[in-house]
Amino acid sequence: MTNLLIIEDEKEVGNFLSHLFSSKGYHIKVVNSGKEFFSIDFTKQIFQAAMIDLKLPDAEGLSLLQVLKKQQPGCKAVIMTGYSTISTAVEAMKLGAIDYIEKPFDDIDLLEKQIDNLLITTANSAQQHIHELANETGLIIGQNEDMDLLIQTAYKVARKNVNVLIEGETGTGKEVLARFIHEASQRSNESFIGVNCGAISESLLESELFGHEKGAFTGATQMRKGLFEIASKGTLFLDEIAEASSSIQVKLLRVLETREFMRVGSESIFHTNTRLVAASNENLFEAVQNKKFREDLFYRLNVVHLKIPSLRERKGDLPLLIHHLLNRHTTTTIKFSDDVIRALQNYNWPGNIRELSNFVTRVVTLSDSVDGIITTADLPLLNIGSLANSVVKSPKQITTIKMQERDFEGYLQHWVDHTLSAFEEKKEINLDEVLLQIKELELQVGKAFIQKTLKETFGNRKEAAKRLQITMRKLRYLLNEKKECSF
C-alpha cells in the first residue's frame, strides 16, 4: 500500500486531503506541526510520498523537507505553497522536492493528477526524459554538479506557469536553456519565439512585441500582430532584457500584471497567455540597485531564477562538450590529443560555449584532413588568442599568425606609395578613380579594425562595439549589410 505523509497546520485542509487520497486507496498519515513530525519513527514507517506545507507554527517546511530526505531519500516530496512563496518553493525543489502545489487548491482534479503522476513516475523515467529533451534542444548537461542541479530545477519548474529569469555570461547557452524549459513544459506543442531586446531600437521593439495597426507610423502599411499575440499559448523568450528601454519596461510590467496589451496605434485591449522567459548577461539585481532597471519588473520576472555556470566553472565537461560539437560536423572524424584537451582546460574561455563552438568550427574548417588528431602544434594556427600564446611556436607558425596583420600593413603601405606617386605625376589624373580608391581604403581599414577587435573580444560584438566606440546598430550594419568581414 502507498503511504502518503501530509504535513499541514490547518486541520481542515489536512482532513480534506486525508479523505481525498484515502478514497483513492492511499494510507494517509497527517501531522499538524513540527513537533508531531519529529515524533514519527522513520525506521518503522516508510513513506512513498509527502505533501509538506512551507509554513508551520513551530517549524519551517524546508527544514522538515531536509530531515525527511535524509531519513528517507526515496520519498517523493511535494511542497504546498501560496503564490507569494513560490521562490521559496523553488529552493525546496533544489533541496530535493519533486514538485510544488499552489494553495488554495482551486482545481481538485489537477491536485489528484499531480499526486498520481508523482507516484507512478520513477526517478529513472524522469532522468531519461530530461536527457531526451536535452539532446533535442542541444543542451549538454555534463558531469558538473551545479549544471546538473540547474537542469533538474529547470525541468521541475518548466511544468509550472510561472515566469523564469535566466542569468549567465555571454555565450553560456541561455536561449538553449529557455528552449529546454519550453520543451519540458505543457506548452511544448505551441510556439517558442525569441527576441533580443538589445538588437532592436525602442520603437521597433515595441511594435515587435505588441504589434501595430495600419498607419500607426511611417511604413506601417498593414496591421501586424506582435509576439505577445503570436505566442499567446506558447513561450516568449526575451534575451538581453536589461537592454530594454524604460518605456518598454513599463509596458512589459503591465502585460505581466494584467495579461493585457495594446497594439501600437490601437485603443483596443488584447489578452495574452504567453509564458515569459527572460535572460540577461548582466546581474539584474545590481542593475536595479543602480537604477538601471525597474525593481517592480525585476520581481515580476524573477519568480524563478536560474543562473548558468560559466564554462571555466565546468571545465571537467570540456571533453564531452568538444565531442558533442565535433559530432555536428558529420563529414569529419577529427580528434583532439590529450595535450590539447589539457591546454583547453587551462584556458579561461571568456566567450564560454559560443567561443568553444567557434573554435571547434575553425578546427574543422582549417584542418588539412577530415581525419586526424589535433595536437598542440596546431593551436597557434587555429587563432585562439591567449591559448595559442601559451604554446611554444615555431618561426613558421609565428609567420602564419602575423600574416593577416602584415597583409593589411602591406596593403596600407602600397596604397600610400601608389597615391603619392600619382599625386606627384604631372600627367592627367582620373580623380573619380582616386576617390574610388579612397572608398576602398575606408572599407579595408574598417575591416581590419573590426577583425582585430572581434578577435580580441573573442567574437563578443557588444564589447567590440564598445571598444570601437560605435553603436551595436552600426556594428551590425558594417558586419551584415556592407559585408566587410566574415566570421
N, C-alpha and C positions, 0 to 999 in steps of 0.2 A: 504493500500500500504506500502511496505517495504521502510523505509527511511535509506539511506546509507550516512554517512558523510565521505568525503575524505579530509584529511589534507596533502597537498603536495605542496612544494615550487616551484617545476618545473611545470610551467603551461602546457607544452606539455604533461607531464605524467598525470597531473590532468585531462586534456581534454580527453586524451585517455581512462583513467579509467571511466570517466563520460559517454563517448559514449558506452564503452563496457557494463557497467552494466545498463545503460538506456535502451539499446536494449533488456535486459532481464526483463524489467518491473519494475526495481527499481527506486525510486525517489532519485535523487542524489543532494547533497549539497557539493560543492567544496570550500575549503578555502586554500589560498596560504601562510598564515603567522599566527603567533600567535596573532597579532592584529585583524585579521579577525575572528579568532576562538573566542576571548573574546567578540566580538560584537554579537555573537549568543545568542538569548534569549531561554535558555533551558527550560523555563516554557511553551513556546509556540510550540517549535519544539522537537519532540521526535524521537530519532534515535534508530533503532534496531541494527545497526552495524556501525563500524567506521574503516577506514583504516588510520593509523597515521604514517607519516614519522618521523623517530627519529631525523633528523637534519633539523631545520628550521633556517632562517637567524636571527630571533628575538626571538626564543623560543626553548626549549628542548622538544622533543616528550614525554619524561617521565613525565614532569610537566603537559603537556596538558592531558595526559592519566589520571593522578591522579584527575585533575579537572573534566574531563568528567565522570569518575567513581563515583565521589562524587555527581555530578549533576544528573546523570542517571545511577545508579548501574546496571540496566538490559541491558545496551548497550554492545554488544559484540565487543570488540576492537581487531584489528589485527595490529601489528607493521610491518612497511616496513623498511627493513634494508639491508645494504651491509654486506658481509661475515665478514669483519673486525670488525663489531659491534654486532656480534651475542651474545657475552657475555652480552652486554647491553640489547639486546632483551630478553634474559632470565630474566634479572632483571625486565623488563617490564611485563613479564608473572607473576612474583611474585607479582607485583602491581595490577594484575587483567586482563592483556591482555590474550585473549584466545589462540592466535597463533602469529606466525611471518612469514613474507614472504620475501625472499631474492630478492634484486634488483641487476642487472636488471632482468626483467621478461622474462626469456628465454622460458618458457612454458606457453602460454596464457591459454591453456585448463586446466592446473593444477591450475592456478590462479583462473579461474572461478569455478572450482570444490571446491577449498578451501573455497571461499566465500559462495557458495551454501550450502556446508556441515555445515558451520558455522551458517547459518541462520536456517537450519532445525533441527540442533542438540539442544536439550533443556538441561538446566543445570541438570535436574533430570536424563536424559538418560546418560549423561556423568558420573555423580556420580555413577549411577548403574553399568556402565561398569567398572569404577575404582574398585568398591568393588568386582565385579565378578572376575576381574583379580587378585586382592589381595588375594582372597580366593583360587584361583587356584594355586598361587605361594607360598602360606604360609606367605604372608606379612600381618602383623597386624597393621592397621592404628591407631586405638585407638582414644582418645579424645585430645591428645596433639596438640597444635596449630602448633608448629614447625614441627612435624611429618606430620601433615595434609598438610601444605604448601609444604613440601618436596615431598610428593606423588603427589600433584596437579602439581607441576613443572615437576617432572619426567614423568608424564603422557603426559604433553603437548610437551615436547622435544622428547619423545620416537618416535614420527612420523617423526622426522627430521633425516636426515642422517649426524649427527654430533657426534664427539667423546664426551664421558662423563667420568668425573673423580669423583669417589665416595670416600669420606674420612670419617673415623669414627673409633672409638676404636675397638679393637679386640672383636668379638662376637656380634656386633651390627646388623649384617644381611646384609652386603654389597653385598654378592652374591645373596641373595634373592631379593634385590632391583634391581640388574642387570637383573635377570630373569624377574622381573615385567616389566622393560623397554623393554626387548626383546618381551614379550608377547603383550605389548601395541603398538609395532611398526608394520610397514608394512612388517617386516621380520619374523613375528611370525610363519609362516609355514616353515621356514628354521631352520637350526641347531643353537642351543645355546651351545657353548663349553667353558669351563672354565679351566684355568691352574694357579697353584700357582707358581709364579716366585721364591719364596724363598725356595721351596721344591725340586727343581731340580738343579743339577750342571749346570754351564755355557754351557759346551759342549752339554749336553743332552737337555738343554732348547733351544739352537739354532736349534738342529735337530727337537725338538718337534714343534717349531713354524714354521720353514721354510722347513722342510723335508730334506731328503738326498738321494743321488744316491748310487747305489750298489757299494761297495768297497770304499766309501768315507772315512771310518775309520775302525779300527778293530771292527769286529762284525756287520758291515753293510752288511749283506748277501743279501739284496734285497733293491730295491728302496722303499722309503716311503714318502708319501705326508705329508706336515706339516699342522698345524692347520689353518694358513692363507689361505691355498689352500682348505682344507676341509670345512671351514666355510665361504667360499668366498661370499655367498649370505646371510649369517646369521650374528650372533653376536659372537664375540670372547671376553671373559672376562679374563682379566689379573689381577689376585689378587696379592697383595703384590708387586706392580710394583716397589716400592722403593728398593727391594732386587735384581733387575736385574743388572747385571754387566755393566760396561761402554761399553764393546763391544756389548752387547745385546742392550743397549740403542741406540747406533749408528745405528744398523740395524733396530730397530723399527722406528727410526726417518725417515729413508729412505723410509720405507713402507708407513708411514703416509703422506710423502711429494709427493711420486711418484706413490703409489699403486703398486709398483713393488718389487720383491724379487727374490733371487736365492736360490735353494736348496744347502745344504752343498755338496761340491764336484761337482757342476754343473756350467757351464758357460751360461746356458740358463736363460732367464728372464721370470718370470711368473707374472701374474697380479692377483690382488685380489680386491674384492668389499666388504670386511668384514667391519662391523660396530664395532668399538672398544670401549669397556667399561673397564676402568682400575679402580683399587681400591687400597687404602693404609691405613694402620692404623697409619702411620706417616704423619706429616704435610709436604707435598712435597715442598711447598714454602720455608719452613725453610731448607729442605734438599738442595734446590737449593742455598740458601744463604750460606750454609755450604760447598758448592762444592761437595756434595754427589750425586747430581742428575743433569742431563743436563738441562739447562734453556730452550733451544730450544725445547726439547722433552716435558718438562713440559707444555709449552704454546700450543703445539700441542694436548696434552691430555686434557688440561684444557679448552676446548671450552665451556663445560657446567660443572659447579662444583656443586656437591650435597654433603652436609655434614649430616650424620645421627646422630641424638642426642643420647647420651648415655642413658642407662636405668635409671640411677639416675636422669636424666633430665626429665623423663616421668614416674615418679613413680605412678602417677594417673592412668596409664594404666595397672598397675600390676594385678589387679583382672581380667581384660579382657585377659591379656596375660596368666595368670595361667589357666583360664578356657579353653582357646584355647589349651594349651599344655596338659592339662588333657584329653581333648577330643580325643587326638591322641591315648590314651590308651583305646580302646573300651571295654576292659574287666573290667573296674573299674568305680565306681561312688564315688570315694574319693572326699571329700571337705575340705576346709580349714576354721578353725574358724576365727571369726573377729579379735581375738587377734593375730593369726598367720599372717593375712594379714597386720595388723599394724606393726608387727615385721619385716615382709619382706619389708615394705615400709620404715622402719628405717635403713635398710641395704643398703650399697652403691653399691653393685653388680659390682665389678671391672671387672668381666668377662661378664657383660651385659647379653643379651638374651641367649647366649650359656650357661652361668653359670646357669641362671634360668631354662633353659630346662634340664640341667643335674640334677639340684636339684629336679625338678618335677619327673624326671625318677627315682631318688633314693627314693622319697616318695612312688611311685607306687610299686617299687621293694621291699622295706623293710617293707612296711605296712603289718601287720598280716592279714588284711582283705581287700578284694576288695571293700567293702562298709564300709564307716566310715568317721569320721571327724578328721583331724589332728589338734592337739592342741599344745600350746607352750611347753608342757611337752615332746612332741615327737621330737622337733627340735634338741637337742643335739645328739640324736641317729641317726639323718639324716646327721650329719657331714657337717655342713655349716659354718665352720670357725667362724669368729667373731660374726655372728648372734647367733650361738649356745652359744658362750661365754657370750652373753648379757642376757641369760636366766638363772635363778636360777636352779641349778642342784641338784638332789638328789644323795646320795652316790652310788646308783645303777647305775645311769646314768654316773657318773664320772668313775666308774669301766669299763663301756662299752666303753666309749670314749678312755680310756687308754689301752684297750685290745690289739690293734694291736701293740702299742709300747712295751707292756710287752711281747707279744708273740715273738717279734724279740729279745728283751733283753734276754728272757729265752732261745731262740734258740742259741744265741751267747754264753751265759754262758755255756750251755750244750756242745756246740762244743768244747770250750776251755777246759773244765773239761775232756771230753772224749779223746781229743787229748793228753793232758798232761799225762793222765792215761796210754794211750797206749805207750807214749814215755818212761815212767818210768818202764814199764814192761820189764822183761828180756827175755821173750819168743819171738819166731819169729813173725815178723810184716809183714803184707801184704802191702808193700809200694804203690802198684798200688791203693789199696783201700783207703789209706790215701790221695794220690794225688787226687783221685776222690772226696773225701770228701772236699778237699780244693776248687775244682772247684764248688762244690755245695755251699760252703760258699760264694764264689765270687758271685754266682747268687743271693743268698739270701740277701747279703749286697747291691748289686746293686739294687735289687727290693725294699728294704727298703728305700734307699736314693731317688730313683725315686718317689716312692709313697709319701714320706714325702714332697718332693719339689713340686710335682704336686698339692698336697693338699694345700700347702702354696700359690701357684700361681693360684689356682682355675682352674687348667687344662690348663693354658697358657703354651704351650710347648716351645715357643720361650724364655720366661722368665725363665722357668725351666732349659733349656739348658744353658742359660747364668749363672744362679746361680751354676749349676753343673760344669761349665767351660768345657763343651763338645760342639761339633758341633750339629746342628739340625740333620744332617745326622746320627750321632752316636746315638742320642736320638731316632730317628725313627727306627734305626736298633735294639736297645735294646727293644723298645716297640713292634715292629711289627714282627721282624724276630726271635728274641730269645724268644719272648712270655714271658718276665719276669713278666709282670703285666698286669692287665686288668682294664680298667676304663670305 
